[in-house]
Amino acid sequence: MSKKAINRLKVVLAEKNVSSKWLAEKLGKNEATISRWCTNEVQPPIKTFVKIADSLDVKLTNLFND
């Protein structure tokens, strides 16, 4: 059974042409943490999703799959 990707973080980072390293620095997080979010291994808390949306200048809903 394949795990459904909950967030679109990897896609949005690519669309915005920014690296996970940039996001890690923006949020004061470890790059490995961002990587695990991007692969949907773990999900950040909703407050962090809000910060990510702000940092990337996207709507919060853009960070999630339907």
C-alpha positions as CSV (number, residue, x, y, z in Angstrom):
1,M,0.0,0.0,0.0
2,S,1.5,3.3,-1.0
3,K,1.3,6.2,1.3
4,K,-0.6,9.2,-0.1
5,A,1.3,12.4,-0.2
6,I,-0.5,14.7,2.1
7,N,1.6,17.9,1.4
8,R,2.8,19.4,-1.8
9,L,5.9,21.0,-0.2
10,K,8.3,19.5,-2.7
11,V,6.2,20.6,-5.7
12,V,5.7,24.1,-4.3
13,L,9.4,24.5,-3.6
14,A,10.1,23.5,-7.2
15,E,7.4,25.9,-8.5
16,K,8.9,28.8,-6.5
17,N,12.4,27.7,-7.5
18,V,13.7,27.7,-4.0
19,S,15.7,24.9,-2.2
20,S,14.8,23.0,0.9
21,K,18.0,24.5,2.3
22,W,16.6,28.0,1.8
23,L,13.4,27.0,3.6
24,A,15.3,25.4,6.4
25,E,17.2,28.6,7.0
26,K,14.0,30.7,6.8
27,L,12.4,28.5,9.4
28,G,15.4,27.9,11.6
29,K,15.1,24.1,11.0
30,N,17.4,21.3,10.1
31,E,17.6,20.5,6.4
32,A,16.9,16.9,7.1
33,T,13.6,17.9,8.8
34,I,12.6,19.8,5.6
35,S,13.5,16.8,3.5
36,R,11.3,14.5,5.6
37,W,8.4,16.9,5.2
38,C,9.0,17.0,1.4
39,T,8.9,13.2,1.2
40,N,5.8,13.2,3.4
41,E,7.6,11.0,5.9
42,V,6.4,13.3,8.6
43,Q,4.2,16.4,8.6
44,P,5.1,19.6,10.3
45,P,2.6,21.2,12.8
46,I,-0.1,23.3,11.2
47,K,1.5,26.5,12.7
48,T,4.7,25.6,10.7
49,F,2.6,25.1,7.5
50,V,1.3,28.6,8.0
51,K,4.9,29.9,8.3
52,I,5.9,27.9,5.2
53,A,3.0,29.4,3.2
54,D,4.1,32.9,4.4
55,S,7.7,32.3,3.5
56,L,6.8,31.0,0.0
57,D,4.1,33.6,-0.5
58,V,1.4,31.0,-1.3
59,K,-2.0,30.2,0.1
60,L,-2.0,27.6,2.9
61,T,-4.2,25.4,0.8
62,N,-1.6,25.3,-2.0
63,L,0.6,23.2,0.4
64,F,-1.9,20.3,0.4
65,N,-3.2,17.7,-2.0
66,D,-6.9,17.5,-2.5
